[in-house]
Amino acid sequence: MKEKIRNIALQPDPRGAVVLERRTTQSFSMLGVSWTDPEAEVAGTVQARTRDAASGTWTRWTTLPVGERAQAASSGARGATEPLWTGPSDGVEVRVVSQGRVSPAPEGLRLDLIDPGRGAHESPAAFAAEEPPPGDDVDGTPSPASGPPPATDGGGNRDSAASAQAGTAAAVGAVPRPAMVTRAGWGADESISPQAPEYNPDVKAVFVHHTAGTNSYSCADSAALVRGIYAYHVKSNGWKDIGYNFLVDKCGTVFEGRKGGADKPVLGAHTYGWNRESTGVAVLGDYTATAAPKAVLSSVARLAAWKLSLYGADPAGSVGLTAGASQSSYTGTSFKAGQVYTFKRISAHRDGYATECPGRSLYAQLPTIRSYAAGPVSGLTLTSLSAARSGQVYYTKSAVTAHWSAVTPTALISRFELLVDGKVAAKAGPSATSAGAGLAPGTHQLAVRAVHVSGKTSATPSVKVVAETTAPRFTTQPKATLRKGGVNTAAVPVTLSWKAADNAALRSVAITTAPAATYGPTVTSAQRTAKSGAAVSWSFKAADYAGNTKTATAKATVTVRQESAAKRTGAWTTRSSSHYLGGRSLSSSSKNASLTWTFTGRSAAWVVSRAPSSGAAVVYVDGAKAATVDLKSSSTLYRQAIWTKSWSTSGPHTVKVVVVGTSGRPTVTTDGLVHLK
């Protein structure tokens, strides 16, 4: 179904005030107000409200900004407000709110109601929509069209014959062409704009616009919005075609605008005075108070990068443009026709014309758009590696996967590369966040490089990765020895000791026997207990940062020898109590009284009872004095391993304890000897 425009004359009352009372209409989805003389001004603010066709609800009053004036040479051009997208509506009310004295309304004032009809693609997919669009989004002011082939278009002095020849061949640039919905795709009715397109010699700059109006449209309606703007520009404004070269909706979908070839320097009608050396892209919606979503920034940047690359222009640079009209910018910068002025390669409508377009929020985002478009990829960070890290070095057996993130949208990224020692080891697409590669044994430097669509590159700092498959080794095999502490037959205190090393970097040593525990690379011992009279085994596993492991085992049998098993000299008294091992102990206060145990093993511990009144004893090992041990303690303690001795190998040994007979506290109470083999 083709587009339809219905006109309703707006007649001022005797005082000059303009009011169109509420009325029911045929269905429409866009409206605008236009008048005969494009140079005339409307005294006051044009406002409208509409009735939703589905719910019957009336909207609030919405102000319709006055559009740019038409090109001076345009034939049949009219003055007009910006079009307002309303969605399916069947009622309308219009007023012109004047401040102070009412001035005569311009001649031919009328309300234009637009039904955009239906096109072939009502729900185009957004090629760069990387995040869900918010409920509200964009702003822009369409500018005058060129009309029939003029001597100038208000943007330069070149004749139409020269400009028509300039665009016969499509340019080829370094940046690939972005996906976009063609005119046929959005349903352009070519019969309403039969005039041939005109061409500029090249494209030096991109002007960014917004279309103002509403952000509450559905992206499924974007093609209808474009058809509505097209119909409004041609039938209401009296232009030869839609003014913009390209349009972008809030989901990031790009639409081809003015006909003539998206890859050619088509003369548009978007930025009065500067159309001869530029292209124009408009974002659908109002971005005065609302920032554009990333999908919009991404698509506008990608489009600008491609278009400028066709002519070898850097999106981050500046360029001199020749003014085609004497006027001023939004901030008051004056321009004189024929003079050259410097503009950013990606500029805003307001930079060259007295309009707020593309809205203050989108205007503030232009530096981001320029950065995205120009490259290189920004914010590239290596977030993690599938390798264990020790200090500033990573370790793996033979392969590694790198994970990264980047700020630049994927639409502006050509690919990612995983670099190993400066060479490309793996490539990944623009939306990838990881890649892996195998590594030869040895030390390597690894980095991630991003390639922008322009070909510019950026890379993360290199990190050191060591690939190795050599297992750790136990330089001292794990073993158990007796240690000091409380003793009972079910839990004799022992110390497990070991030493481990690795050719690259030892990570840990774990005892996997319950209770399991893992220790750092510098720890070489752990305290455990062993049951008397039974063979006990402890399992060890050493691991390096690359994941290589080595296992080992420590074994021991602990035996408790009662005091009754010792050879005695001197006077000893038997004491009975449940506190003693086996319920009994031997006690002596006689100087030089002794007990001697003979055993085969590699570790021994003397077990005693201790109290504030306990005395001391001399310990002899294999006939040689080993230590003098004082049994005194601040409180009474039973079954205490007070002295220990260990040997590198198991063998026959004797341990003899001799009572010192300490003055005032001569008593020594012994509870036996523990030995380990």
Beta strands, then each sheet from edge to edge (+ up, - down):
strand 1: 4-9
strand 2: 19-35
strand 3: 45-52
strand 4: 62-63
strand 5: 79-80
strand 6: 84-97
strand 7: 110-115
strand 8: 205-210
strand 9: 246-248
strand 10: 254-256
strand 11: 278-283
strand 12: 318-322
strand 13: 327-328
strand 14: 334-335
strand 15: 340-344
strand 16: 346-348
strand 17: 381-385
strand 18: 388-390
strand 19: 393-396
strand 20: 399-405
strand 21: 413-420
strand 22: 423-428
strand 23: 434-438
strand 24: 442-452
strand 25: 457-459
strand 26: 463-467
strand 27: 473-482
strand 28: 485-486
strand 29: 492-501
strand 30: 506-511
strand 31: 517-519
strand 32: 525-530
strand 33: 535-544
strand 34: 549-561
strand 35: 567-569
strand 36: 573-576
strand 37: 584-588
strand 38: 594-610
strand 39: 616-621
strand 40: 624-630
strand 41: 637-659
strand 42: 668-676
sheet 1: 1+ 7- 2+ 5-
sheet 2: 1+ 7- 2+ 6- 3+ 4-
sheet 3: 10+ 9- 11- 8- 16-
sheet 4: 12+ 15-
sheet 5: 13+ 14-
sheet 6: 17+ 20- 23+
sheet 7: 18+ 19- 26- 24+ 21- 22+
sheet 8: 18+ 19- 26- 24+ 25-
sheet 9: 27+ 29- 32+
sheet 10: 28+ 41- 38+ 35-
sheet 11: 28+ 41- 39+ 40-
sheet 12: 28+ 41- 38+ 42- 34+ 33- 30+ 31-
sheet 13: 28+ 41- 38+ 42- 37+ 36-
end
